[in-house]
Amino acid sequence: MRVKICGITTLEDALNAIKCGADALGFVFYEKSPRYISPEIAKQIISKLPPFVEKVGLFVDCDALHVNSTCKDCKLTLAQIHFEADEAFFEALQVPYIKVVRASKKEDVLRFSDEYRLVDAMVQSYGGEGKRIDLRWFDGVDCSKIILAGGLDAQNILQVKPYGFYGVDVSSGVEKSKGVKDSDKVALFIQRVKA
């Protein structure tokens, strides 16, 4: 399973996550989030990162032009579209992207089932609240194209592994405080995912 550490706000947290084995880092460009990072600071951090790490920008309620320019300027490798957008929006994107399903019922986890997608628990604030999805919703579902998010931590990750998700996305479950990662929690989380 691949691991994305989301809500990165400092170079130290980014480098530590990579050292621990993270496959991807997430940068939140949603100003109402306590993990918000300005494109200028994200760009500075990303410029100092080693190759072969996915650099993901999380976008909420914005236009395709903003996504394209931010991704290009910051040298992001993937845009995470964390809101309902129409086909015209996705057609206008000039960068690789992944859709997010904010699941509030079992049927939601089947949306975009022919695409790689991130499935998160439905919360008002677009993630980062540590709310978990009922794992029974994935019983009998092909999870090989799903990245699971929402309420994950080193204690519950072992319950997730049998489902065969493509990856997991963690933010609040590896933090000391909002936007500040706990290096021990990051290390233990990644170690358990990869074991």
HELIX and SHEET records of a PDB file:
HELIX    1   1 LEU A   11  CYS A   20  1                                  10    
HELIX    2   2 PRO A   39  ILE A   46  1                                   8    
HELIX    3   3 ALA A   64  CYS A   74  1                                  11    
HELIX    4   4 GLU A   87  ALA A   92  1                                   6    
HELIX    5   5 LYS A  106  LEU A  110  5                                   5    
HELIX    6   6 LEU A  135  PHE A  138  5                                   4    
HELIX    7   7 ILE A  157  VAL A  160  1                                   4    
HELIX    8   8 LYS A  161  TYR A  163  5                                   3    
HELIX    9   9 SER A  172  VAL A  174  5                                   3    
HELIX   10  10 SER A  183  LYS A  194  1                                  12    
SHEET    1   A 9 ARG A   2  ILE A   5  0                                        
SHEET    2   A 9 ALA A  24  VAL A  28  1                                        
SHEET    3   A 9 GLU A  54  PHE A  59  1                                        
SHEET    4   A 9 LEU A  78  ILE A  81  1                                        
SHEET    5   A 9 TYR A  97  ALA A 103  1                                        
SHEET    6   A 9 ARG A 117  ALA A 121  1                                        
SHEET    7   A 9 ILE A 146  ALA A 149  1                                        
SHEET    8   A 9 GLY A 167  VAL A 170  1                                        
SHEET    9   A 9 ARG A   2  ILE A   5  1                                        
SHEET    1   B 2 GLU A 175  SER A 177  0                                        
SHEET    2   B 2 VAL A 180  LYS A 181 -1                                        
END                                                                             
